Amino acid sequence: MSISELTLAPAVSAREWAKKLGRYRQPSTWRSIYELAVTLLPFVGCWIGMACAITFGYYWLFALLLVPTAGLVVRLFMIQHDCGHGSFFPARAANDWTGRLVGILTMTPYDYWRRTHAIHHATAGNLDSRGIGDVDTLTVAEYLARSPWGRLRYRLYRHPAIMFGVGPAYLFVLQYRLPLGFMGAARPWLSTMSTNLAIGIAACLLMWQIGVLPFLLVHIPVVLLAAAGGVWLFYIQHQFEETHWAKDKEWTLHEAALHGSSHYDLPFILRWFTANIGIHHVHHLSSRIPYYRLSAVLRDHPELRSVGRITLWQSFACVRLVLWDEARQRMISFRELPRGKAVPAGV
């Protein structure tokens, strides 16, 4: 079955779906505490286990723990993500302070990230509002209108080695250290500098306890692997063949949410580590739903399962999709570019 066959819209409109899903929005304090505990405690245990493995030369144990430890960082990031939407705890202060503290572990300044992510939710799929909190995406016309150097730069940016290798490292290690896009806003800068200071203090304490080299050998691979996993998830959630893009005049928030976000249907263990973020079309329709209630939405409304559904195997084909074709209303690869057509600059 093709991806296009799996993206049929349900009879209920996207706006109506957003209203229907309102009853799932209430978080449970005790469930949230449980979710935080079963993520944070195993992460601490795995991290310590990796440090001991490095110290005593049990490299097989280090390799065994690397992937689950990085997976737990991804899950911690998803908890921070829910806090940013105000959906993890009922109280705003609990969300904000949990998000800020978790941000030390994920190396993501909470207030800065929350602001850019809110812009992403408000503009996802809008061709006239690209550039903040999303993956840079050109239309076919825009790409053809670029100079040879401009096309090369875009091709390099969209290359898998850059997108899922260099890019995540740059984003989490460097870009998140300075919120340069918000020069006139105090809170993103305060959040970023406070997070940087806390990361520095925590790193120094750990290096004092276990040594500089063991700390770096443990934490750098964990952070880089988690960052790559996080960027991969974000990419698949919006860069699939039958996604939804529209000019501002034709764009609507609910249609873009339902049809511009995928249902990344992952195996159970990956759904757990990614905190159900693959149910992304539902999340964009109603971002206040806690991640631990997203599966209940699909259980109660099975007609939403087929909307934008992509399996793990199908997702690998999405890597080649790099341009939005306005004529065909789908993402295409460079190989599918129309041949022999010149587009004037400024299109």
Buried (B, 14 or more C-beta within 10 A) or exposed (E): EEBEEBBEBBEBBBBEBBEBBEEBBEBBEEEBBEBBEEBBEBBEEBBEBBBBBBBEEBEEBBEBBBBBBBBBBBBBBBBBBBBBBBBBBEEEEBBBBBBBBBBBBBBBBBBBBBBBBBBBBEBBBBBEBBEBBBBEBBBBBBBBBBEEEEBEEBEEBBBEEBBBBBBBBEBBBEBBBBBEBBEEBEBBBBBBBBBBEBBEEEBEEBBEEBBEEBBEBBBEBBBBBBBBBBBBBBBBBBBBBBBBBBEEEEBBBBBBBBBBBBBBBBEEEBBBBBBBBBBBBBBBBBBBBBBBBBEEBBEEBEEBBBBBBBBEEBBEEBBBBBBBBBEEEBBBBBEBBEEEEEBEEEE
